[in-house]
Amino acid sequence: MSLRLGDLAPDFIAETTEGTIHFHEWLGNSWGVLFSHPADFTPVCTTELGAMAKLTDQFEKLNVKVLAISADSLESHREWITDINETQNTSVNYPLIADPEFTIANLYGMVHPNVDKFTVRSVFIIGPDKKIKLMITYPASTGRNFDEIFRVIESLQLTANYSVATPANWKHGEDVIITPAVKDEEIPGKFPKGHTRVKPYLRTTPQPDI
């Protein structure tokens, strides 16, 4: 059965460039980003791992751990990381899983059904409850937007703690939408910063956690 949003993220034990990890135990009470790559020494993925390395400090501030996976050996990973650090002017500072038998790739549905032994470029955002909060799959020709992944995590964390949703193109600091479950008479107590009633079903308020 394919994975869906809200499903428990499959647990696993894996060898990585930073040692053996037991996924759920490693995640602990943190959020997680698990993102996959077809193979080492691929051009788009080289830029992606470099881009993520430059963002890990920001992810850490949101209590997010980062984990990459590619269907090659640890030795190959370490050689590739040298290239990534050199060409992307950074230092890869998160684990890269070795998955030559496609064990974890198959567990997460990362193997393309129409291409033998090819791991698709997927992103999974996983909450502290170990449940899948977001899944995105990118084509081989299009590099991932890690700023968008960061933005989604900010939204997920905000909406997990407040009765709000984030509108189209929302960014941290902008107004949010009060969910329909909140009655009009409850708004002053829940959202003391005030609100704007655009329509009975569309009520906005300043971001409540800043």
C-alpha positions, 0 to 999 in steps of 0.5 A: 500500500502506498504511503499517504499523508497522516500515515506513520512514517516507516521505521528503519535502521540504516548505515549513513555517512554519520554512522548507524541510525535507527530512524524513529529513535534518531528523530526523537522529538524533532521534525524531520526532512527525508529526501531521496536522490537517484544516484551519486554524482548526479548534477541536479542532486549535487546542487540540492545537497549543497543547497540543503547544507547551507540551510541546516542551521535554519532548519535546526532553529525550527527543531528539524533534522535533515536526512538524505538517501541515495542508492549507492555505497557509503564509500561512494557517498563520501567521495560525492560529498567531497565533490559537493563541498567543493563545487557548492562551496559548502560542507554537507553536515547531515547524514546521507543514507547508503541504500544499495539494495533499495530497502528504504527506497522501497519502504517509502515508495521511492522506486520509479515503477516504470524505470528499473532500479531508479529512485525518484526524487522525493521529499517527506516531511515527518512530524515529532509524532512520526507521521507524514505531514507532506510528500512531494516528488520532483522530476529529474530535470527540476531541482527542489526548492528548499526555501519552499520546504522550509516555508511549509515546515513553518506553516505546519508547525504554526497550524499544529499549535493554533486554529489557523491555516496559511493562505496561498503564498504565505510567508512567516510574519504574514496574516493567517486564516482562522479555521472554520471550526472557530466560532465568531464569538470565540475569536477574541479569546483565541486571537487577541491581536484582532481579526478581519472578516472578509467573508463569513468563511474567510477571517484573517488574523495576524500570525499568533506566535510572533 
